[in-house]
Amino acid sequence: MKNDLLLRAARGEKTERIPVWLMRQAGRILPGYRKLREKVKDFKELVKTPTLACEATLEPVQALDVDAAIIFSDILVVPEAMGLDYEMLESKGPMFEKTIQSKKDIDGLRIGSIENWNYVVEAIKLTKSELNGKVPLIGFAGSPWTIFAYMTEGKGSKTFSIAKRMLYSEPEMAHALLDKITQTTIKYLKDQVNAGAQIVQLFDSWGGILSPESYEEFSLPYIAKICDELNGLVPVIAFPKGAFFSAKEIAKLNCSVIGIDWTVNPSEARTLFGGKSLQGNLDPCVLYAEPSVIRSKTHNMIEQFGTKGYIANLGHGVYPDIPVDNVRHFVECVKQYPVK
Ligand code: CP3
């Protein structure tokens, strides 16, 4: 491994330089990605063609000079593997033809297996061989609650009231679905690790719309289960976006790294999550600002996080209209930060 900064920082070590990558780095911010997209029918064809998924994964490593690659895929591979098909609509996002509303619907879902995500396994193997140890490869999945939200709503939502209604009115049914998603996700992540993923991230993108009580009943226990199964194999990064109202409970997860969003002060995050490595947390919108602002906000962030057990990133995915030069500048600013 030529550059294992990310893995060492995830294990809590002090590194000679701070590792940096960006959530959603392999997307529409990059010209090469947009060209790749023009060659195919839709987003899913990219995800399901290992050579193209590999190409999309490698582009940011070249173009942005980041310290990690994240396999080009989507969290919605899991519902599809369970038998719930979706389409990715141009500039609208995901759309499921059917949604899960009843016990019968849940019984009709399968616990996915390798044949349902073999294209991801192949993409990881190919990417791993192309990377040839240049930087570590990150695998990922959505948290069970975030996947539940898409499976019950059928698409993105402002309120997620259909998903949340099930939590309050049919809690047992909700737990049955969450359990099935969790079992699938554990198998899926283990297959990613067997294929060569060296660290995995769990995206709980919609954790923040729950109350602390609901979060601790319907999201966190399932994340905990996944961490317990995976963290002994590779380091796990848990990213409980927006859910830091439950920081005390999150701190008990059996994971190596906590991903922090921009709503938490970095030095406070250190106090909350004492023994863990931290990742984050620059507001992506800082990257719309001029270079000097990006530099001072990035350096200020690092100063507050400290340089031991720290992975620089944004507090959520990079937005498609952020200028790629600004993203590159952010990466450089992290790399230039003097570690004493
Ligand atoms: O670079 C990377 O981070 C790797 C690839 C990656 C994608 N999606 C590719 C993608 C990752 C890690 C994801 C995770 C993902 N997908 C999340 C969790 C992260 C987050 O942002 O909270 C979520 C919630 C999804 C579901 C999803 N996928 C939505 C809601 C959408 C539509 C909105 C959007 O951002 O475009 C997608 C589409 C998607 N996933 C694209 C990419 C590159 C854009 C597709 C295109 O138009 O080409």
Residues whose N, C-alpha, C, O or C-beta is under 5 A from the ligand:
A	BS01	CP3	L22 M23 R24 Q25 A26 G27 R28 F43 I70 I71 F72 S73 D74 I75 G93 P94 F203 S205 G317
